């Protein structure tokens, strides 16, 4: 799997909305045409979507930026701006999305699972939207809302039926190249496999299973030694574990010792792996130097391969129908609703909540009428009442988004 990447960053930026238009109807024989400014279009969203045809996160390694299209501005004659196109960032099945604090935001297990990484900005309303009995000729419109923007961390955990686990040079790559069309690098020295490989094994016309060749583990892998965490991550979601012990081992580890160390590393990394269905088989039976009473195979001569595939098939079929197989889920973090007032150490007050931020960000605060409308909107959201309850007094600094002002209580 050339160029395999299982960790990367993603910078998601929703498209900016279009601004509303200030316009008045102008026609012959119409002395005072009313407002007819159109709305701006909404910016495109950025979605992260699991796709079965994507095998790694290579596309994000050198270019992590993904942005939705901007909405266009409104025009006169109530012509509304066009909405921006959404952008779909395709990732492999099994991709986890985290923030930079390590919190899981989404786990995209199956094909088609999708998560909103960055919402596009809302388009501003044109001046025709602000016509009322009190305001007959509104000379202002809403500004465009900036799209959401944030850095994310993508992490891939391979989805496989069987994971091959063993020490370096235990014969994992040779086995997967024997039973599938996968062609990993095979050599007679350790650590020839530095990234996972997937192979599809077809037992007959109605059954196939995916086998993952995991890079060789070493003692201490569970604590991160030798990129242990990076490799063990791909074992998490395998339905069955196939532990390979090297019968030609020359470093003094018996097959029983190899099995004990490998199982210990797996369970120390994740205790749930101790309950995962598994098989233990001895490899390189054609050049065996060590005694072993369990099942044996030779990927070179083919000895024991058919029997191994048959046993794996039984375990995989049972695991697929078991309640213990990995659960498919998507985690959503809903946007904060309503408003919240936070007091900072310097004595200032900050108003949080998307509705309050929009009331200020979308208004042209250099226009008296627009400022009046923003104040009306904040009053409807009960921002003054929330500030008073938080302890704000006359003269305190209040922050809403990028706008700052001195608090004046209602008289």
C-alpha positions in Angstrom: 0.0 0.0 0.0 2.4 2.7 -1.3 2.0 6.0 0.4 -0.1 4.7 3.2 -1.0 7.5 5.7 -3.0 6.8 8.9 -2.7 10.2 10.7 -3.0 13.7 9.4 -4.4 17.2 10.1 -7.4 18.7 8.4 -8.2 22.4 8.2 -11.9 22.8 7.5 -13.3 26.2 6.4 -17.0 26.7 5.6 -17.7 29.1 2.8 -18.6 32.7 3.6 -22.1 33.8 3.1 -23.1 36.6 0.7 -24.0 40.0 1.9 -27.6 41.3 1.6 -28.3 44.1 -0.8 -29.6 47.6 -0.1 -31.7 48.6 -3.0 -34.9 50.5 -3.8 -37.4 50.0 -6.6 -36.8 52.5 -9.3 -39.3 52.7 -12.2 -40.9 55.4 -14.3 -44.0 56.9 -12.7 -43.1 55.4 -9.3 -42.1 58.2 -7.0 -41.2 56.3 -4.0 -40.4 52.6 -4.7 -40.1 50.4 -1.7 -37.0 48.4 -0.7 -36.2 45.5 -3.0 -32.7 44.3 -2.0 -32.2 40.5 -2.2 -30.6 38.2 0.3 -27.1 36.8 0.1 -26.5 33.1 -0.5 -25.4 30.7 2.2 -21.8 29.5 2.2 -21.1 25.8 1.5 -20.5 23.3 4.3 -17.5 21.0 4.7 -18.4 17.4 5.3 -16.2 14.5 6.2 -17.6 11.3 4.6 -16.4 7.7 4.9 -15.8 6.2 1.5 -15.1 2.5 0.8 -13.0 3.4 -2.2 -10.5 5.4 -0.2 -7.8 3.4 1.5 -5.7 6.0 3.4 -5.4 9.6 4.4 -2.7 10.3 1.9 -4.8 13.1 0.2 -4.5 15.2 3.3 -0.8 14.8 4.0 0.5 17.6 1.8 -2.7 19.6 1.4 -4.9 19.5 4.6 -7.0 22.5 3.6 -10.7 21.9 2.6 -13.1 24.9 2.0 -16.7 25.2 0.9 -17.7 27.6 -1.8 -18.7 31.2 -0.8 -22.3 32.3 -1.3 -22.8 35.3 -3.7 -24.2 38.7 -2.7 -27.8 39.7 -3.1 -28.9 42.2 -5.8 -31.7 44.6 -6.5 -35.1 43.6 -7.7 -35.1 41.0 -4.9 -32.5 38.8 -6.6 -31.1 36.5 -4.1 -27.5 35.3 -4.1 -26.6 31.7 -5.0 -25.7 29.3 -2.2 -22.1 28.0 -2.2 -21.5 24.4 -3.0 -20.7 22.0 -0.2 -17.4 20.3 -0.1 -17.1 16.6 0.7 -13.8 15.4 2.1 -13.6 11.6 1.5 -11.8 9.5 4.1 -11.5 5.7 4.6 -13.9 3.7 6.7 -12.8 3.6 10.3 -11.6 7.3 10.4 -11.8 9.0 13.8 -12.1 12.8 13.9 -10.6 14.5 16.9 -10.0 18.1 18.0 -6.5 19.2 18.9 -7.2 18.5 22.6 -7.7 14.8 21.7 -11.5 14.7 22.2 -13.3 12.4 19.7 -15.8 14.4 17.6 -16.9 11.7 15.1 -16.2 8.1 14.4 -16.9 7.2 10.8 -17.1 3.5 10.8 -19.2 2.5 7.8 -19.3 3.8 4.2 -21.6 6.8 3.9 -21.2 7.9 7.6 -20.8 11.7 7.4 -20.0 14.5 9.9 -20.2 18.3 9.5 -16.7 19.6 10.0 -17.4 23.3 9.3 -20.7 25.0 8.6 -20.9 27.6 5.9 -21.8 31.2 6.9 -25.4 32.4 6.6 -26.2 34.9 3.9 -27.2 38.4 5.0 -30.8 39.5 4.5 -31.5 42.3 2.1 -33.2 45.5 3.1 -36.5 44.3 1.8 -36.6 42.0 4.8 -36.6 44.9 7.3 -39.7 46.7 5.9 -42.3 47.3 8.7 -44.9 49.9 9.6 -42.3 51.6 11.8 -39.5 51.4 9.3 -40.8 52.2 5.8 -37.5 52.8 4.0 -34.8 50.6 5.6 -31.5 51.8 4.3 -29.4 48.9 5.6 -29.0 45.1 5.0 -27.2 42.3 6.9 -23.6 41.6 6.3 -22.3 38.2 5.3 -21.6 35.6 8.0 -18.1 34.1 8.0 -18.0 30.4 7.7 -16.8 28.2 10.5 -13.0 27.4 10.5 -11.0 25.0 12.6 -8.2 22.5 12.7 -9.0 18.8 13.2 -7.0 15.6 13.6 -7.8 12.6 11.5 -6.8 9.1 12.7 -7.5 5.9 10.8 -8.2 2.5 12.4 -8.4 -0.1 9.7 -11.6 -2.1 9.3 -10.6 -5.8 8.8 -12.0 -9.2 9.6 -8.7 -10.6 10.6 -5.5 -8.9 11.9 -2.2 -10.7 11.6 -0.2 -10.1 14.8 3.4 -11.2 15.3 7.0 -10.2 15.9 9.0 -8.6 13.0 9.9 -11.2 10.4 7.4 -13.7 11.6 6.0 -14.3 8.1 2.9 -12.1 8.2 3.6 -10.4 4.8 4.5 -13.7 3.2 1.2 -15.2 4.4 -1.0 -12.4 3.2 0.7 -12.4 -0.2 0.0 -16.2 -0.4 -3.7 -16.0 0.4 -4.6 -12.7 -1.3 -3.6 -10.4 -4.1 -1.8 -8.0 -1.7 1.8 -7.6 -2.5 3.6 -6.2 0.5 7.4 -6.1 0.6 8.9 -9.4 1.7 12.5 -9.8 2.8 14.5 -11.9 5.3 15.2 -9.1 7.8 12.9 -7.5 10.4 10.7 -4.4 9.9 10.2 -4.8 6.1 6.6 -3.9 6.7 6.3 -0.3 8.0 2.6 0.3 7.2 -0.5 -1.9 7.3 -1.6 -3.8 4.2 -5.1 -5.1 3.4 -5.8 -8.3 1.5 -9.1 -9.8 0.4 -9.4 -13.6 0.8 -12.1 -15.4 -1.2 -12.8 -18.8 0.1 -15.6 -19.4 -2.5 -18.1 -17.5 -4.6 -20.2 -16.4 -1.6 -17.6 -15.6 1.1 -14.7 -13.2 1.3 -12.9 -11.7 4.3 -10.4 -8.9 4.7 -7.1 -9.6 6.3 -4.8 -6.8 7.7 -1.0 -7.3 7.8 0.0 -5.2 10.8 3.7 -4.2 11.1 5.7 -6.3 13.5 5.3 -5.6 17.2 8.1 -5.6 19.8 8.1 -6.1 23.5 6.9 -2.8 25.0 4.7 -1.9 22.1 1.7 -1.3 24.4 3.6 1.6 26.0 4.5 3.1 22.6 7.9 1.5 22.1 8.8 1.1 18.4 5.7 3.0 17.1 3.7 0.4 19.1 0.5 2.6 19.5 0.6 3.5 15.8 0.6 -0.1 14.8 -1.7 -1.5 17.6 -4.4 1.0 16.7 -5.2 -1.0 13.6 -5.9 -4.1 15.6 -8.8 -2.4 17.5 -11.5 -3.1 15.1 -10.5 -6.5 13.7 -13.1 -9.2 14.4 -10.5 -12.0 14.7 -6.8 -12.0 15.7 -4.4 -14.4 14.1 -1.3 -14.6 16.2 1.8 -15.9 14.3 4.7 -17.4 16.3 8.0 -17.9 14.4 9.1 -21.6 14.5 12.5 -20.6 13.0 13.1 -18.0 15.8 16.9 -17.5 16.4 16.8 -14.9 19.2 16.1 -17.4 22.0 12.3 -16.9 22.3 10.3 -20.1 22.2 6.9 -20.1 20.4 5.2 -20.2 23.8 7.2 -17.1 25.0 6.3 -15.3 21.7 2.6 -16.0 22.3 2.7 -14.9 25.9 4.5 -11.6 25.0 2.2 -10.8 22.1 -1.0 -11.4 24.0 0.3 -9.4 27.0 1.1 -6.4 24.7 -2.4 -6.6 23.1 -4.3 -6.7 26.5 -2.1 -3.9 28.0 -3.0 -1.7 25.0 -6.7 -2.5 25.2 -8.1 -5.0 27.8 -11.1 -5.7 25.4 -8.7 -7.4 23.0 -8.3 -10.3 25.5 -11.9 -11.3 24.7 -11.5 -11.0 20.9 -11.7 -14.4 19.0 -8.2 -15.5 18.1 -6.0 -18.3 16.7 -2.4 -19.0 17.3 -0.4 -20.7 14.6 3.3 -21.5 14.0 4.9 -20.2 10.8 7.8 -21.4 8.7 7.2 -25.1 9.4 9.4 -25.9 6.4 12.4 -24.5 8.2 11.3 -25.0 11.8 14.0 -25.1 14.5 11.6 -25.0 17.6 9.1 -27.5 18.9 5.4 -26.5 18.7 2.4 -28.6 19.5 -0.2 -26.2 17.9 -1.2 -25.7 14.3 1.5 -25.0 11.8 1.7 -23.5 8.3 4.3 -22.8 5.7 3.5 -19.9 3.4 6.3 -21.0 1.1 5.2 -24.6 0.5 1.5 -24.0 1.2 1.3 -26.6 4.0 -1.6 -25.9 6.3 -2.9 -22.9 4.4 -6.2 -24.3 3.3 -7.0 -25.6 6.8 -6.1 -22.2 8.3 -8.4 -20.3 5.9 -11.2 -22.7 6.8 -10.8 -22.1 10.5 -10.6 -18.4 10.0 -13.8 -18.4 8.0 -15.6 -20.1 10.8 -14.4 -17.6 13.3 -15.2 -14.6 11.1 -18.7 -15.8 10.2 -19.4 -16.3 13.9 -18.0 -12.9 14.8 -20.0 -11.1 12.1 -23.2 -12.4 13.7 -22.0 -11.7 17.3 -23.1 -8.8 19.4 -19.5 -8.2 20.3 -18.4 -7.0 16.8 -17.4 -3.3 16.6 -20.3 -1.0 16.8 -20.9 1.5 14.1 -21.6 5.0 15.4 -21.2 8.6 14.6 -20.7 11.2 17.3 -22.3 14.6 16.8 -21.4 17.7 18.8 -24.5 20.0 18.6 -23.9 23.8 18.5 -24.6 25.7 21.7 -28.2 27.0 21.7 -29.4 30.1 23.5 -27.0 32.6 25.1 -24.5 32.4 27.9 -22.7 35.2 29.8 -19.1 34.6 31.0 -17.2 36.9 33.3 -13.5 37.2 32.7 -10.8 37.8 35.3 -10.3 41.4 34.1 -14.0 42.2 35.0 -15.3 42.2 31.4 -18.3 40.2 30.4 -18.5 38.1 27.2 -21.8 37.0 25.6 -21.7 33.5 24.0 -24.2 31.9 21.7 -24.5 31.8 17.9 -27.7 33.8 17.9 -26.2 36.7 19.8 -23.0 36.6 17.7 -25.1 36.7 14.5 -27.1 39.7 15.7 -23.9 41.7 16.0 -21.7 40.2 13.2 -24.4 40.5 10.5 -25.3 44.1 11.3 -23.6 47.2 9.9 -22.9 48.9 13.2 -21.9 52.1 11.4 -25.5 52.6 10.3 -27.8 54.0 12.9 -30.8 52.0 11.7 -28.8 48.8 11.6 -27.5 49.5 15.1 -31.1 50.0 16.3 -32.1 46.7 14.7 -29.2 44.8 16.4 -30.2 46.2 19.8 -33.8 45.1 19.2 -32.5 41.6 18.3 -30.3 41.4 21.4 -33.3 42.5 23.6 -35.4 39.8 22.0 -32.7 37.3 23.0 -32.8 38.7 26.6 -29.1 39.6 26.5 -29.6 42.7 28.7 -31.4 40.6 31.3 -28.6 37.9 31.2 -25.9 40.6 31.7 -27.8 42.1 34.7 -28.2 38.6 36.3 -24.4 38.0 35.7 -23.7 41.1 37.8 -22.8 43.7 35.1 -23.1 47.3 36.2 -22.9 50.6 34.3 -19.5 51.1 32.6 -18.5 47.4 32.5 -17.0 46.2 29.2 -19.2 43.8 27.3 -17.8 41.6 24.4 -20.0 40.0 21.7 -17.8 38.5 19.0 -15.4 41.2 17.8 -17.6 44.0 19.1 -17.0 45.7 22.4 -19.1 48.3 24.2 -19.8 49.7 27.7 -22.8 48.3 29.4 -25.7 50.6 30.2 -28.6 49.1 32.1 -32.1 49.7 30.9 -33.7 52.7 32.4 
